[in-house]
Amino acid sequence: MVLSGRAGYGDPMHDVMVAIAIGVGAFLGTMIDNFFAFAAQLVLTEPKRFRRVSYAHVIGVLVLIIGSAAVGSALNFISLKWIGILAVAPLALAWHGWRHRNELAPQRRGATTTFLVTVGLGGDNIAIWIPILRAQGVLRGITVATTILVLDIGAVFLARFVAKRPSAIQFGQRWSAQLMPILYCGLAVLIVWQCEWFSFLG
C-alpha cells in the first residue's frame, strides 16, 4: 500500500498515537450507522451464516480502505491543500443525514449481498477516507487504515452481541441517525485540519 502526503515528523510514537486517534475518528464518523444496520441484518440472518456474512462485511470494508488509499496516492500530484476541498463531502453527507434522520437504514441479508452493499454504499466512506489517508505519511497512513480495519472487525463481533437485543438496535439506529450529521461535520473539520487549510487560510 502506498500512501502519499504529509510525511510523519517529530516523535514516532506520538505520530502513531495521532494516527490511531485519526483512525478512530474516521471510523466512528462513517461506520456507526453501518454498525447498527449490520446488527439489524444479523437479526434476520440464520446463526449458521453469521461467520460468512461477517467475513463479507469486513472484506467489503477492506476493499473500501484499499480503494481510498489507492485514489489518495493517485492524487499525489495535487497539492494537499487542494485535497482539502473534499471536506465538502462530509458536509453534504451531514446535510443529507439531517434531512433523513428519521428514516431507518435498510436491512440486508446474505454474504454476497452484504459485500456488494457494503462496497456499493461506501461512497461516503471513500469520500472521507481519501483526503484523510492522502494527508498522512506512509507510517501514519498505514496506521490509520489498520485502525479502521481493526475497529471494524471488533464492531462485527459486537454486532453479533447487539443482534440478540432488537430493542438496542432500534435505539441505536434512531440515535445514530441523529448523531451522524454532527460526526460528519467533525470529519469535515478533521479533513480541513489534516490538509493544512487553517495555515492556508491564515
Buried (B, 14 or more C-beta within 10 A) or exposed (E): EEBBBBEBEEEEEEBBEBBBEBBBBBBBBBBBBBBBBBBBBBBEBEEEBBEBBBBBBBBBBBBBBEBBBBBBBEBBEEEBBEBBBBBEBBBBBBEBBBEEBEEBBEBBBBBEBBBBBBBEBBEBBBBBBBBBBBBBBBBBBBBBBBBBBEBBBEBBEBBBEBBEEEEBBEEBBBEBBEBBBEBBBBBBBBBBBBBBBEEEEE
